[in-house]
Amino acid sequence: SPLKLPPHRGEALENALEKGADVVFDVAGQTFAAHRCVLAARSPVFSAELFGVMKESDTGVVVRIDDMEAQVFKALLYFIYTDLFPNTAEQDEDVLSQHLLVAADRYNLERLKLLCEQKLCEYIDVGTVATILALAEQHHCHGLKKVCFDFLSSPANLKAVVASDGFKHLSRSCPSVMEEVIGMLTN
């Protein structure tokens, strides 16, 4: 798997997860054991989901998560337990950062969201800026949005991006951002 945990920390985490785990997640056919109290302490959303709906006695309950890749959920758990951004293979870091940003926003993990924003700032180029800008707009990442607009403030960059497929996607998914981009063109 592209998600590489440092060996000692990875094993320690996996061993700990197997001891005393009281909830199991089924994510795209893979299962992950975890501790409700740890997840709830880190995420108000997990707290509401795990303690609002389920009773204390529901140990061994399997929670299905349909709209997330297993690798992303594994990275999310890694952050929750270690407070570290997961080590990834270089070529996967930008994609994982995009997916993790969505997951961090969904589970209200502000620190992870900021870490993802910082990572994504390093990957902004003509080919990615439209996708990253759409993510920034949809998940209220003001810092990341500003960096995208700084990139687009170069006429050469803007011209190249306007000609890209990503730009067509951006115009469909985020019309409000398109108005701001058009504003840049006309100034």
Secondary structure as UniProt FT lines:
FT   HELIX           7..18
FT   STRAND          23..27
FT   TURN            28..29
FT   STRAND          30..34
FT   HELIX           36..42
FT   HELIX           44..47
FT   HELIX           48..53
FT   TURN            56..57
FT   TURN            59..60
FT   STRAND          61..65
FT   HELIX           70..82
FT   HELIX           90..106
FT   TURN            107..108
FT   HELIX           110..121
FT   TURN            122..123
FT   TURN            126..128
FT   HELIX           129..138
FT   TURN            139..140
FT   HELIX           142..152
FT   HELIX           155..162
FT   HELIX           165..173
FT   HELIX           175..186
//
